[in-house]
Amino acid sequence: MSSAHLIFATALRFIRVVQILKGKRAEIARNIIDAMALITLDALHCQVSTTNKIRQINDDFVIQLKSTQPRLFEAVKTKFSEAYE
């Protein structure tokens, strides 16, 4: 099985587990991060413990950010504005 197939199979299993264990998605995501190469997560996972776990293994990640975290949202907007002016 190639790496891509393994990652896809892991992702499919992850999705099924998430459906079964609603309410524990953040914990589950942190537990499977070690198996991923590029991690994409929705805003639920925009938590210090999750991002720290990803940074520990030095992987790339994309996490959705919502304005429900106003200080973080404004900080990111400012950084993007500075970078793309």
PDB file of N, CA, C and O in Angstrom:
ATOM      1  N   MET A   1       0.857  -1.177   0.000  1.00  0.00           N
ATOM      2  CA  MET A   1       0.000   0.000   0.000  1.00  0.00           C
ATOM      3  C   MET A   1       0.902   1.238   0.000  1.00  0.00           C
ATOM      4  O   MET A   1       1.835   1.332   0.797  1.00  0.00           O
ATOM      5  N   SER A   2       0.617   2.181  -0.895  1.00  0.00           N
ATOM      6  CA  SER A   2       1.425   3.400  -0.965  1.00  0.00           C
ATOM      7  C   SER A   2       1.109   4.324   0.210  1.00  0.00           C
ATOM      8  O   SER A   2       0.110   4.146   0.907  1.00  0.00           O
ATOM      9  N   SER A   3       1.964   5.296   0.413  1.00  0.00           N
ATOM     10  CA  SER A   3       1.749   6.269   1.494  1.00  0.00           C
ATOM     11  C   SER A   3       0.432   7.014   1.307  1.00  0.00           C
ATOM     12  O   SER A   3      -0.304   7.243   2.268  1.00  0.00           O
ATOM     13  N   ALA A   4       0.141   7.392   0.059  1.00  0.00           N
ATOM     14  CA  ALA A   4      -1.103   8.123  -0.209  1.00  0.00           C
ATOM     15  C   ALA A   4      -2.319   7.271   0.133  1.00  0.00           C
ATOM     16  O   ALA A   4      -3.287   7.762   0.715  1.00  0.00           O
ATOM     17  N   HIS A   5      -2.263   5.975  -0.237  1.00  0.00           N
ATOM     18  CA  HIS A   5      -3.379   5.078   0.083  1.00  0.00           C
ATOM     19  C   HIS A   5      -3.524   4.910   1.590  1.00  0.00           C
ATOM     20  O   HIS A   5      -4.635   4.875   2.118  1.00  0.00           O
ATOM     21  N   LEU A   6      -2.402   4.809   2.268  1.00  0.00           N
ATOM     22  CA  LEU A   6      -2.433   4.648   3.715  1.00  0.00           C
ATOM     23  C   LEU A   6      -3.036   5.878   4.387  1.00  0.00           C
ATOM     24  O   LEU A   6      -3.858   5.756   5.295  1.00  0.00           O
ATOM     25  N   ILE A   7      -2.629   7.055   3.941  1.00  0.00           N
ATOM     26  CA  ILE A   7      -3.174   8.292   4.510  1.00  0.00           C
ATOM     27  C   ILE A   7      -4.668   8.383   4.220  1.00  0.00           C
ATOM     28  O   ILE A   7      -5.445   8.752   5.101  1.00  0.00           O
ATOM     29  N   PHE A   8      -5.084   8.048   2.985  1.00  0.00           N
ATOM     30  CA  PHE A   8      -6.494   8.094   2.634  1.00  0.00           C
ATOM     31  C   PHE A   8      -7.302   7.107   3.481  1.00  0.00           C
ATOM     32  O   PHE A   8      -8.375   7.438   3.985  1.00  0.00           O
ATOM     33  N   ALA A   9      -6.772   5.896   3.629  1.00  0.00           N
ATOM     34  CA  ALA A   9      -7.462   4.883   4.438  1.00  0.00           C
ATOM     35  C   ALA A   9      -7.555   5.334   5.888  1.00  0.00           C
ATOM     36  O   ALA A   9      -8.582   5.139   6.537  1.00  0.00           O
ATOM     37  N   THR A  10      -6.485   5.936   6.395  1.00  0.00           N
ATOM     38  CA  THR A  10      -6.490   6.442   7.768  1.00  0.00           C
ATOM     39  C   THR A  10      -7.525   7.548   7.913  1.00  0.00           C
ATOM     40  O   THR A  10      -8.250   7.604   8.907  1.00  0.00           O
ATOM     41  N   ALA A  11      -7.590   8.422   6.926  1.00  0.00           N
ATOM     42  CA  ALA A  11      -8.563   9.518   6.970  1.00  0.00           C
ATOM     43  C   ALA A  11      -9.989   8.979   6.956  1.00  0.00           C
ATOM     44  O   ALA A  11     -10.842   9.469   7.696  1.00  0.00           O
ATOM     45  N   LEU A  12     -10.253   7.982   6.127  1.00  0.00           N
ATOM     46  CA  LEU A  12     -11.597   7.396   6.086  1.00  0.00           C
ATOM     47  C   LEU A  12     -11.969   6.765   7.426  1.00  0.00           C
ATOM     48  O   LEU A  12     -13.093   6.912   7.906  1.00  0.00           O
ATOM     49  N   ARG A  13     -11.008   6.064   8.020  1.00  0.00           N
ATOM     50  CA  ARG A  13     -11.266   5.482   9.340  1.00  0.00           C
ATOM     51  C   ARG A  13     -11.507   6.574  10.367  1.00  0.00           C
ATOM     52  O   ARG A  13     -12.384   6.448  11.222  1.00  0.00           O
ATOM     53  N   PHE A  14     -10.738   7.633  10.284  1.00  0.00           N
ATOM     54  CA  PHE A  14     -10.892   8.758  11.196  1.00  0.00           C
ATOM     55  C   PHE A  14     -12.290   9.361  11.089  1.00  0.00           C
ATOM     56  O   PHE A  14     -12.934   9.639  12.101  1.00  0.00           O
ATOM     57  N   ILE A  15     -12.751   9.560   9.862  1.00  0.00           N
ATOM     58  CA  ILE A  15     -14.086  10.135   9.657  1.00  0.00           C
ATOM     59  C   ILE A  15     -15.140   9.246  10.309  1.00  0.00           C
ATOM     60  O   ILE A  15     -16.049   9.747  10.970  1.00  0.00           O
ATOM     61  N   ARG A  16     -15.027   7.952  10.131  1.00  0.00           N
ATOM     62  CA  ARG A  16     -16.000   7.022  10.715  1.00  0.00           C
ATOM     63  C   ARG A  16     -15.953   7.085  12.239  1.00  0.00           C
ATOM     64  O   ARG A  16     -16.995   7.092  12.894  1.00  0.00           O
ATOM     65  N   VAL A  17     -14.757   7.131  12.798  1.00  0.00           N
ATOM     66  CA  VAL A  17     -14.612   7.219  14.249  1.00  0.00           C
ATOM     67  C   VAL A  17     -15.236   8.512  14.754  1.00  0.00           C
ATOM     68  O   VAL A  17     -15.902   8.522  15.789  1.00  0.00           O
ATOM     69  N   VAL A  18     -15.024   9.589  14.032  1.00  0.00           N
ATOM     70  CA  VAL A  18     -15.598  10.879  14.432  1.00  0.00           C
ATOM     71  C   VAL A  18     -17.122  10.788  14.464  1.00  0.00           C
ATOM     72  O   VAL A  18     -17.762  11.322  15.370  1.00  0.00           O
ATOM     73  N   GLN A  19     -17.693  10.117  13.483  1.00  0.00           N
ATOM     74  CA  GLN A  19     -19.144   9.978  13.445  1.00  0.00           C
ATOM     75  C   GLN A  19     -19.647   9.172  14.640  1.00  0.00           C
ATOM     76  O   GLN A  19     -20.715   9.456  15.182  1.00  0.00           O
ATOM     77  N   ILE A  20     -18.890   8.188  15.038  1.00  0.00           N
ATOM     78  CA  ILE A  20     -19.289   7.323  16.155  1.00  0.00           C
ATOM     79  C   ILE A  20     -19.099   8.017  17.496  1.00  0.00           C
ATOM     80  O   ILE A  20     -19.940   7.895  18.386  1.00  0.00           O
ATOM     81  N   LEU A  21     -18.009   8.737  17.640  1.00  0.00           N
ATOM     82  CA  LEU A  21     -17.647   9.314  18.934  1.00  0.00           C
ATOM     83  C   LEU A  21     -17.804  10.836  18.969  1.00  0.00           C
ATOM     84  O   LEU A  21     -16.877  11.550  19.352  1.00  0.00           O
ATOM     85  N   LYS A  22     -18.945  11.315  18.582  1.00  0.00           N
ATOM     86  CA  LYS A  22     -19.177  12.757  18.617  1.00  0.00           C
ATOM     87  C   LYS A  22     -18.894  13.303  20.006  1.00  0.00           C
ATOM     88  O   LYS A  22     -19.179  12.654  21.012  1.00  0.00           O
ATOM     89  N   GLY A  23     -18.337  14.490  20.047  1.00  0.00           N
ATOM     90  CA  GLY A  23     -18.005  15.110  21.317  1.00  0.00           C
ATOM     91  C   GLY A  23     -16.571  14.849  21.744  1.00  0.00           C
ATOM     92  O   GLY A  23     -16.075  15.471  22.682  1.00  0.00           O
ATOM     93  N   LYS A  24     -15.908  13.932  21.059  1.00  0.00           N
ATOM     94  CA  LYS A  24     -14.511  13.621  21.381  1.00  0.00           C
ATOM     95  C   LYS A  24     -13.612  13.890  20.178  1.00  0.00           C
ATOM     96  O   LYS A  24     -12.501  13.366  20.106  1.00  0.00           O
ATOM     97  N   ARG A  25     -14.086  14.704  19.234  1.00  0.00           N
ATOM     98  CA  ARG A  25     -13.346  14.921  17.993  1.00  0.00           C
ATOM     99  C   ARG A  25     -11.979  15.544  18.215  1.00  0.00           C
ATOM    100  O   ARG A  25     -11.016  15.139  17.562  1.00  0.00           O
ATOM    101  N   ALA A  26     -11.859  16.503  19.102  1.00  0.00           N
ATOM    102  CA  ALA A  26     -10.563  17.153  19.329  1.00  0.00           C
ATOM    103  C   ALA A  26      -9.550  16.144  19.852  1.00  0.00           C
ATOM    104  O   ALA A  26      -8.406  16.116  19.399  1.00  0.00           O
ATOM    105  N   GLU A  27      -9.962  15.331  20.789  1.00  0.00           N
ATOM    106  CA  GLU A  27      -9.073  14.308  21.353  1.00  0.00           C
ATOM    107  C   GLU A  27      -8.664  13.300  20.280  1.00  0.00           C
ATOM    108  O   GLU A  27      -7.497  12.916  20.199  1.00  0.00           O
ATOM    109  N   ILE A  28      -9.609  12.878  19.470  1.00  0.00           N
ATOM    110  CA  ILE A  28      -9.332  11.916  18.411  1.00  0.00           C
ATOM    111  C   ILE A  28      -8.353  12.510  17.406  1.00  0.00           C
ATOM    112  O   ILE A  28      -7.411  11.842  16.981  1.00  0.00           O
ATOM    113  N   ALA A  29      -8.574  13.753  17.029  1.00  0.00           N
ATOM    114  CA  ALA A  29      -7.680  14.393  16.057  1.00  0.00           C
ATOM    115  C   ALA A  29      -6.254  14.436  16.572  1.00  0.00           C
ATOM    116  O   ALA A  29      -5.315  14.144  15.831  1.00  0.00           O
ATOM    117  N   ARG A  30      -6.085  14.795  17.830  1.00  0.00           N
ATOM    118  CA  ARG A  30      -4.739  14.843  18.398  1.00  0.00           C
ATOM    119  C   ARG A  30      -4.086  13.462  18.403  1.00  0.00           C
ATOM    120  O   ARG A  30      -2.869  13.347  18.262  1.00  0.00           O
ATOM    121  N   ASN A  31      -4.892  12.419  18.565  1.00  0.00           N
ATOM    122  CA  ASN A  31      -4.346  11.064  18.611  1.00  0.00           C
ATOM    123  C   ASN A  31      -3.896  10.531  17.258  1.00  0.00           C
ATOM    124  O   ASN A  31      -3.053   9.634  17.213  1.00  0.00           O
ATOM    125  N   ILE A  32      -4.430  11.053  16.149  1.00  0.00           N
ATOM    126  CA  ILE A  32      -4.018  10.528  14.846  1.00  0.00           C
ATOM    127  C   ILE A  32      -3.067  11.455  14.101  1.00  0.00           C
ATOM    128  O   ILE A  32      -2.639  11.136  12.991  1.00  0.00           O
ATOM    129  N   ILE A  33      -2.736  12.575  14.683  1.00  0.00           N
ATOM    130  CA  ILE A  33      -1.861  13.533  14.004  1.00  0.00           C
ATOM    131  C   ILE A  33      -0.538  12.904  13.598  1.00  0.00           C
ATOM    132  O   ILE A  33       0.001  13.248  12.546  1.00  0.00           O
ATOM    133  N   ASP A  34      -0.002  11.998  14.396  1.00  0.00           N
ATOM    134  CA  ASP A  34       1.280  11.379  14.081  1.00  0.00           C
ATOM    135  C   ASP A  34       1.281  10.670  12.725  1.00  0.00           C
ATOM    136  O   ASP A  34       2.341  10.519  12.119  1.00  0.00           O
ATOM    137  N   ALA A  35       0.129  10.237  12.242  1.00  0.00           N
ATOM    138  CA  ALA A  35       0.068   9.473  10.995  1.00  0.00           C
ATOM    139  C   ALA A  35      -0.111  10.359   9.763  1.00  0.00           C
ATOM    140  O   ALA A  35      -0.143   9.845   8.644  1.00  0.00           O
ATOM    141  N   MET A  36      -0.225  11.630   9.933  1.00  0.00           N
ATOM    142  CA  MET A  36      -0.535  12.510   8.808  1.00  0.00           C
ATOM    143  C   MET A  36       0.690  13.248   8.296  1.00  0.00           C
ATOM    144  O   MET A  36       1.686  13.382   9.007  1.00  0.00           O
ATOM    145  N   ALA A  37       0.614  13.731   7.046  1.00  0.00           N
ATOM    146  CA  ALA A  37       1.679  14.523   6.450  1.00  0.00           C
ATOM    147  C   ALA A  37       1.258  15.988   6.359  1.00  0.00           C
ATOM    148  O   ALA A  37       2.006  16.872   6.775  1.00  0.00           O
ATOM    149  N   LEU A  38       0.090  16.246   5.829  1.00  0.00           N
ATOM    150  CA  LEU A  38      -0.488  17.583   5.804  1.00  0.00           C
ATOM    151  C   LEU A  38      -1.824  17.475   6.510  1.00  0.00           C
ATOM    152  O   LEU A  38      -2.664  16.650   6.152  1.00  0.00           O
ATOM    153  N   ILE A  39      -2.010  18.298   7.496  1.00  0.00           N
ATOM    154  CA  ILE A  39      -3.190  18.185   8.344  1.00  0.00           C
ATOM    155  C   ILE A  39      -4.115  19.360   8.074  1.00  0.00           C
ATOM    156  O   ILE A  39      -3.688  20.514   8.109  1.00  0.00           O
ATOM    157  N   THR A  40      -5.383  19.069   7.806  1.00  0.00           N
ATOM    158  CA  THR A  40      -6.390  20.122   7.669  1.00  0.00           C
ATOM    159  C   THR A  40      -7.490  19.822   8.671  1.00  0.00           C
ATOM    160  O   THR A  40      -7.975  18.694   8.766  1.00  0.00           O
ATOM    161  N   LEU A  41      -7.873  20.840   9.411  1.00  0.00           N
ATOM    162  CA  LEU A  41      -8.874  20.677  10.468  1.00  0.00           C
ATOM    163  C   LEU A  41      -9.830  21.854  10.472  1.00  0.00           C
ATOM    164  O   LEU A  41      -9.468  22.956  10.062  1.00  0.00           O
ATOM    165  N   ASP A  42     -11.044  21.623  10.933  1.00  0.00           N
ATOM    166  CA  ASP A  42     -11.986  22.728  11.019  1.00  0.00           C
ATOM    167  C   ASP A  42     -11.743  23.525  12.302  1.00  0.00           C
ATOM    168  O   ASP A  42     -10.856  23.197  13.090  1.00  0.00           O
ATOM    169  N   ALA A  43     -12.529  24.559  12.495  1.00  0.00           N
ATOM    170  CA  ALA A  43     -12.300  25.502  13.597  1.00  0.00           C
ATOM    171  C   ALA A  43     -12.371  24.857  14.982  1.00  0.00           C
ATOM    172  O   ALA A  43     -11.782  25.372  15.933  1.00  0.00           O
ATOM    173  N   LEU A  44     -13.077  23.752  15.103  1.00  0.00           N
ATOM    174  CA  LEU A  44     -13.147  23.054  16.382  1.00  0.00           C
ATOM    175  C   LEU A  44     -11.754  22.736  16.917  1.00  0.00           C
ATOM    176  O   LEU A  44     -11.530  22.726  18.127  1.00  0.00           O
ATOM    177  N   HIS A  45     -10.827  22.478  16.005  1.00  0.00           N
ATOM    178  CA  HIS A  45      -9.483  22.054  16.394  1.00  0.00           C
ATOM    179  C   HIS A  45      -8.490  23.206  16.535  1.00  0.00           C
ATOM    180  O   HIS A  45      -7.295  22.978  16.717  1.00  0.00           O
ATOM    181  N   CYS A  46      -8.974  24.417  16.454  1.00  0.00           N
ATOM    182  CA  CYS A  46      -8.108  25.587  16.621  1.00  0.00           C
ATOM    183  C   CYS A  46      -7.877  25.783  18.118  1.00  0.00           C
ATOM    184  O   CYS A  46      -8.362  26.741  18.721  1.00  0.00           O
ATOM    185  N   GLN A  47      -7.130  24.856  18.695  1.00  0.00           N
ATOM    186  CA  GLN A  47      -6.853  24.830  20.129  1.00  0.00           C
ATOM    187  C   GLN A  47      -5.354  24.700  20.339  1.00  0.00           C
ATOM    188  O   GLN A  47      -4.655  24.080  19.537  1.00  0.00           O
ATOM    189  N   VAL A  48      -4.871  25.282  21.409  1.00  0.00           N
ATOM    190  CA  VAL A  48      -3.438  25.256  21.712  1.00  0.00           C
ATOM    191  C   VAL A  48      -2.923  23.820  21.786  1.00  0.00           C
ATOM    192  O   VAL A  48      -1.866  23.520  21.232  1.00  0.00           O
ATOM    193  N   SER A  49      -3.641  22.939  22.453  1.00  0.00           N
ATOM    194  CA  SER A  49      -3.149  21.568  22.610  1.00  0.00           C
ATOM    195  C   SER A  49      -3.023  20.849  21.269  1.00  0.00           C
ATOM    196  O   SER A  49      -2.092  20.066  21.076  1.00  0.00           O
ATOM    197  N   THR A  50      -3.938  21.100  20.349  1.00  0.00           N
ATOM    198  CA  THR A  50      -3.882  20.460  19.033  1.00  0.00           C
ATOM    199  C   THR A  50      -2.748  21.031  18.198  1.00  0.00           C
ATOM    200  O   THR A  50      -1.981  20.276  17.600  1.00  0.00           O
ATOM    201  N   THR A  51      -2.629  22.350  18.148  1.00  0.00           N
ATOM    202  CA  THR A  51      -1.564  22.945  17.339  1.00  0.00           C
ATOM    203  C   THR A  51      -0.184  22.639  17.914  1.00  0.00           C
ATOM    204  O   THR A  51       0.776  22.469  17.162  1.00  0.00           O
ATOM    205  N   ASN A  52      -0.080  22.568  19.221  1.00  0.00           N
ATOM    206  CA  ASN A  52       1.204  22.186  19.827  1.00  0.00           C
ATOM    207  C   ASN A  52       1.602  20.772  19.421  1.00  0.00           C
ATOM    208  O   ASN A  52       2.773  20.511  19.147  1.00  0.00           O
ATOM    209  N   LYS A  53       0.641  19.866  19.381  1.00  0.00           N
ATOM    210  CA  LYS A  53       0.902  18.473  18.981  1.00  0.00           C
ATOM    211  C   LYS A  53       1.427  18.430  17.545  1.00  0.00           C
ATOM    212  O   LYS A  53       2.384  17.712  17.256  1.00  0.00           O
ATOM    213  N   ILE A  54       0.808  19.190  16.654  1.00  0.00           N
ATOM    214  CA  ILE A  54       1.238  19.225  15.260  1.00  0.00           C
ATOM    215  C   ILE A  54       2.640  19.818  15.157  1.00  0.00           C
ATOM    216  O   ILE A  54       3.487  19.295  14.432  1.00  0.00           O
ATOM    217  N   ARG A  55       2.882  20.890  15.870  1.00  0.00           N
ATOM    218  CA  ARG A  55       4.202  21.542  15.832  1.00  0.00           C
ATOM    219  C   ARG A  55       5.295  20.644  16.396  1.00  0.00           C
ATOM    220  O   ARG A  55       6.441  20.726  15.953  1.00  0.00           O
ATOM    221  N   GLN A  56       4.968  19.785  17.369  1.00  0.00           N
ATOM    222  CA  GLN A  56       5.953  18.860  17.942  1.00  0.00           C
ATOM    223  C   GLN A  56       6.504  17.908  16.888  1.00  0.00           C
ATOM    224  O   GLN A  56       7.683  17.557  16.918  1.00  0.00           O
ATOM    225  N   ILE A  57       5.659  17.493  15.965  1.00  0.00           N
ATOM    226  CA  ILE A  57       6.123  16.561  14.935  1.00  0.00           C
ATOM    227  C   ILE A  57       6.519  17.290  13.658  1.00  0.00           C
ATOM    228  O   ILE A  57       6.828  16.657  12.649  1.00  0.00           O
ATOM    229  N   ASN A  58       6.510  18.617  13.700  1.00  0.00           N
ATOM    230  CA  ASN A  58       7.016  19.465  12.625  1.00  0.00           C
ATOM    231  C   ASN A  58       6.286  19.242  11.303  1.00  0.00           C
ATOM    232  O   ASN A  58       6.913  19.232  10.243  1.00  0.00           O
ATOM    233  N   ASP A  59       4.984  19.067  11.356  1.00  0.00           N
ATOM    234  CA  ASP A  59       4.185  18.907  10.146  1.00  0.00           C
ATOM    235  C   ASP A  59       3.554  20.239   9.748  1.00  0.00           C
ATOM    236  O   ASP A  59       3.534  21.200  10.517  1.00  0.00           O
ATOM    237  N   ASP A  60       3.040  20.258   8.523  1.00  0.00           N
ATOM    238  CA  ASP A  60       2.313  21.423   8.029  1.00  0.00           C
ATOM    239  C   ASP A  60       0.843  21.253   8.387  1.00  0.00           C
ATOM    240  O   ASP A  60       0.329  20.136   8.436  1.00  0.00           O
ATOM    241  N   PHE A  61       0.176  22.371   8.635  1.00  0.00           N
ATOM    242  CA  PHE A  61      -1.241  22.268   8.951  1.00  0.00           C
ATOM    243  C   PHE A  61      -2.004  23.495   8.511  1.00  0.00           C
ATOM    244  O   PHE A  61      -1.465  24.598   8.417  1.00  0.00           O
ATOM    245  N   VAL A  62      -3.290  23.266   8.241  1.00  0.00           N
ATOM    246  CA  VAL A  62      -4.235  24.321   7.922  1.00  0.00           C
ATOM    247  C   VAL A  62      -5.422  24.102   8.843  1.00  0.00           C
ATOM    248  O   VAL A  62      -6.043  23.039   8.838  1.00  0.00           O
ATOM    249  N   ILE A  63      -5.730  25.124   9.634  1.00  0.00           N
ATOM    250  CA  ILE A  63      -6.866  25.024  10.547  1.00  0.00           C
ATOM    251  C   ILE A  63      -7.786  26.212  10.303  1.00  0.00           C
ATOM    252  O   ILE A  63      -7.346  27.361  10.282  1.00  0.00           O
ATOM    253  N   GLN A  64      -9.048  25.921  10.123  1.00  0.00           N
ATOM    254  CA  GLN A  64     -10.031  26.966   9.911  1.00  0.00           C
ATOM    255  C   GLN A  64     -10.102  27.854  11.148  1.00  0.00           C
ATOM    256  O   GLN A  64     -10.031  27.371  12.278  1.00  0.00           O
ATOM    257  N   LEU A  65     -10.242  29.141  10.923  1.00  0.00           N
ATOM    258  CA  LEU A  65     -10.339  30.105  12.007  1.00  0.00           C
ATOM    259  C   LEU A  65     -11.642  30.871  11.862  1.00  0.00           C
ATOM    260  O   LEU A  65     -11.990  31.304  10.763  1.00  0.00           O
ATOM    261  N   LYS A  66     -12.357  31.039  12.950  1.00  0.00           N
ATOM    262  CA  LYS A  66     -13.610  31.793  12.939  1.00  0.00           C
ATOM    263  C   LYS A  66     -13.477  33.022  13.827  1.00  0.00           C
ATOM    264  O   LYS A  66     -12.597  33.100  14.684  1.00  0.00           O
ATOM    265  N   SER A  67     -14.347  33.953  13.606  1.00  0.00           N
ATOM    266  CA  SER A  67     -14.315  35.193  14.389  1.00  0.00           C
ATOM    267  C   SER A  67     -14.819  34.995  15.817  1.00  0.00           C
ATOM    268  O   SER A  67     -14.881  35.954  16.587  1.00  0.00           O
ATOM    269  N   THR A  68     -15.177  33.772  16.176  1.00  0.00           N
ATOM    270  CA  THR A  68     -15.600  33.499  17.554  1.00  0.00           C
ATOM    271  C   THR A  68     -14.414  33.512  18.515  1.00  0.00           C
ATOM    272  O   THR A  68     -14.589  33.471  19.733  1.00  0.00           O
ATOM    273  N   GLN A  69     -13.204  33.570  17.953  1.00  0.00           N
ATOM    274  CA  GLN A  69     -11.983  33.764  18.742  1.00  0.00           C
ATOM    275  C   GLN A  69     -11.407  35.115  18.315  1.00  0.00           C
ATOM    276  O   GLN A  69     -10.446  35.168  17.547  1.00  0.00           O
ATOM    277  N   PRO A  70     -11.998  36.210  18.814  1.00  0.00           N
ATOM    278  CA  PRO A  70     -11.721  37.542  18.258  1.00  0.00           C
ATOM    279  C   PRO A  70     -10.257  37.979  18.319  1.00  0.00           C
ATOM    280  O   PRO A  70      -9.765  38.563  17.353  1.00  0.00           O
ATOM    281  N   ARG A  71      -9.547  37.720  19.410  1.00  0.00           N
ATOM    282  CA  ARG A  71      -8.142  38.159  19.486  1.00  0.00           C
ATOM    283  C   ARG A  71      -7.288  37.419  18.466  1.00  0.00           C
ATOM    284  O   ARG A  71      -6.475  38.028  17.770  1.00  0.00           O
ATOM    285  N   LEU A  72      -7.473  36.108  18.380  1.00  0.00           N
ATOM    286  CA  LEU A  72      -6.717  35.314  17.416  1.00  0.00           C
ATOM    287  C   LEU A  72      -7.085  35.707  15.994  1.00  0.00           C
ATOM    288  O   LEU A  72      -6.211  35.843  15.137  1.00  0.00           O
ATOM    289  N   PHE A  73      -8.361  35.888  15.744  1.00  0.00           N
ATOM    290  CA  PHE A  73      -8.847  36.265  14.415  1.00  0.00           C
ATOM    291  C   PHE A  73      -8.219  37.585  13.972  1.00  0.00           C
ATOM    292  O   PHE A  73      -7.746  37.694  12.840  1.00  0.00           O
ATOM    293  N   GLU A  74      -8.210  38.570  14.837  1.00  0.00           N
ATOM    294  CA  GLU A  74      -7.628  39.875  14.502  1.00  0.00           C
ATOM    295  C   GLU A  74      -6.118  39.783  14.302  1.00  0.00           C
ATOM    296  O   GLU A  74      -5.570  40.434  13.413  1.00  0.00           O
ATOM    297  N   ALA A  75      -5.445  38.983  15.120  1.00  0.00           N
ATOM    298  CA  ALA A  75      -3.989  38.817  14.976  1.00  0.00           C
ATOM    299  C   ALA A  75      -3.647  38.201  13.625  1.00  0.00           C
ATOM    300  O   ALA A  75      -2.698  38.630  12.969  1.00  0.00           O
ATOM    301  N   VAL A  76      -4.410  37.204  13.209  1.00  0.00           N
ATOM    302  CA  VAL A  76      -4.162  36.555  11.917  1.00  0.00           C
ATOM    303  C   VAL A  76      -4.474  37.518  10.774  1.00  0.00           C
ATOM    304  O   VAL A  76      -3.717  37.592   9.806  1.00  0.00           O
ATOM    305  N   LYS A  77      -5.575  38.254  10.877  1.00  0.00           N
ATOM    306  CA  LYS A  77      -5.904  39.243   9.846  1.00  0.00           C
ATOM    307  C   LYS A  77      -4.787  40.268   9.699  1.00  0.00           C
ATOM    308  O   LYS A  77      -4.420  40.637   8.584  1.00  0.00           O
ATOM    309  N   THR A  78      -4.250  40.725  10.824  1.00  0.00           N
ATOM    310  CA  THR A  78      -3.170  41.711  10.795  1.00  0.00           C
ATOM    311  C   THR A  78      -1.933  41.148  10.122  1.00  0.00           C
ATOM    312  O   THR A  78      -1.324  41.820   9.289  1.00  0.00           O
ATOM    313  N   LYS A  79      -1.550  39.923  10.470  1.00  0.00           N
ATOM    314  CA  LYS A  79      -0.371  39.291   9.877  1.00  0.00           C
ATOM    315  C   LYS A  79      -0.543  39.104   8.365  1.00  0.00           C
ATOM    316  O   LYS A  79       0.394  39.336   7.602  1.00  0.00           O
ATOM    317  N   PHE A  80      -1.725  38.688   7.936  1.00  0.00           N
ATOM    318  CA  PHE A  80      -1.953  38.524   6.508  1.00  0.00           C
ATOM    319  C   PHE A  80      -1.941  39.870   5.788  1.00  0.00           C
ATOM    320  O   PHE A  80      -1.421  39.978   4.678  1.00  0.00           O
ATOM    321  N   SER A  81      -2.508  40.884   6.411  1.00  0.00           N
ATOM    322  CA  SER A  81      -2.499  42.220   5.808  1.00  0.00           C
ATOM    323  C   SER A  81      -1.073  42.723   5.641  1.00  0.00           C
ATOM    324  O   SER A  81      -0.735  43.288   4.600  1.00  0.00           O
ATOM    325  N   GLU A  82      -0.236  42.527   6.648  1.00  0.00           N
ATOM    326  CA  GLU A  82       1.171  42.937   6.575  1.00  0.00           C
ATOM    327  C   GLU A  82       1.905  42.170   5.477  1.00  0.00           C
ATOM    328  O   GLU A  82       2.707  42.747   4.743  1.00  0.00           O
ATOM    329  N   ALA A  83       1.638  40.903   5.368  1.00  0.00           N
ATOM    330  CA  ALA A  83       2.352  40.056   4.417  1.00  0.00           C
ATOM    331  C   ALA A  83       1.944  40.332   2.958  1.00  0.00           C
ATOM    332  O   ALA A  83       2.751  40.165   2.044  1.00  0.00           O
ATOM    333  N   TYR A  84       0.710  40.748   2.753  1.00  0.00           N
ATOM    334  CA  TYR A  84       0.201  40.879   1.397  1.00  0.00           C
ATOM    335  C   TYR A  84      -0.100  42.312   0.991  1.00  0.00           C
ATOM    336  O   TYR A  84      -0.889  42.540   0.075  1.00  0.00           O
ATOM    337  N   GLU A  85       0.517  43.281   1.660  1.00  0.00           N
ATOM    338  CA  GLU A  85       0.326  44.688   1.262  1.00  0.00           C
ATOM    339  C   GLU A  85       1.195  45.024   0.087  1.00  0.00           C
ATOM    340  O   GLU A  85       1.176  46.158  -0.391  1.00  0.00           O
TER     341      GLU A  85
END
